[in-house]
Amino acid sequence: MEYMSNDEMEYMSKRQPNYTTEYIKDISFTRSEQKRTKTSEIMGVFSKIKTNNSTFFSKTKCEDGHSWWVSFEFYPFAVGERHTVFEGRMYNQHGYWSQSKAVVKSLNDEIGSENNLQSVINCSEKSRSLADTFKDEFPNTKKLKFSQPCLSEMDSVSVFNTPFRYIKGYEKQLAEHEHVLIEEFINGDYQSFIDSDGIRRQESELLDTFVHYSYVESNGDFVICKMEGVERDKDIKLSGVTIHSRNRLFGPCDHGEQGILNVFKNHRCNDICKNWPTPAFGLVPTAPVVSETKKGKMDILKNDAGVLFSIKTDLISPPPYENLTKADILKTEDRPLVHGVY
């Protein structure tokens, strides 16, 4: 067996690579790659977890012609009979600087769709149109402004909604691609003026007149009620109205002819509308007699209560508000008043 001298060993060590060092480098590189790969996989999983509630740009536009998307809270700040309402921030195509405080309304007992939310938009559009006509007829009054809700589809549903449902004790569970309504938040002292049965909650002769006006202007086809919002110096901003119509055209809150009768059972006429026609209680309205022109119709209706229905000659006036019983006035459950929650 031959042995290498010290000089030969030193020479060979200089010529041959240090396999131990290279091996350690290879292991370190492999472990580093594995760590980066694992981190990427973990980040990929987390990227699929949705942590915020947000919508796509709305399918309908606001009164200013903008489409909006909104990011909103994990839990609602109000729950009504039909809607669960969240607070958030909405943005239009101009980005961050367009942000505005908003409310998001979702249906309580079903997944919102374009069909079952369209009635809310229709109510708002009809009310806004009639408010413009009302202002033309009574130019010296405050302007009535009705919020225009925008229909939007959920883009992201937060995983944090579930724990907050148990913590806050609410039932609504948002779904992927569910449709919701977006409205601009109304700042100020939000209050109920008139409920969906026509019972006055706050003194407002202007809104009493508008309720009756909606019935007259529509030739007895519908009545606008449930006035909630904020009264300001030059206008009254309202949201979440209800319309009762003879043909039930305005969704599940529209109680048809009976709803119209209920409103006028509780309506309190004032000096402006006291001679306008009302439906006879207990009778189903028939097709109204329509005058040839709008001006002629309004002149007749304001001075002659006998022309609205073809078979009625003795129209019954609404009962005085002070004669309502306490049970009638308080029959609607008191709950927080928030932006047309119902």
RABEL-V981214 format. One record per helix or strand. SS is the DSSP state (A for helix, B for strand). FROM is the first residue (numbers start at 1). LEN is the number of residues. If there is no record, write none. Layout:
ss = <SS	SS>
from = <FROM	FROM>
len = <LEN	LEN>
This chain:
ss = <A	A	B	B	B	B	A	B	A	B	B	A	B	B	B	A	B	B	B	B	A	B	A	B	A	A>
from = <6	19	53	69	78	83	95	100	114	143	150	160	179	191	200	205	222	227	235	242	256	288	294	309	321	326>
len = <10	30	3	4	2	9	4	8	24	4	7	9	6	4	1	13	4	5	5	4	11	1	10	1	3	4>
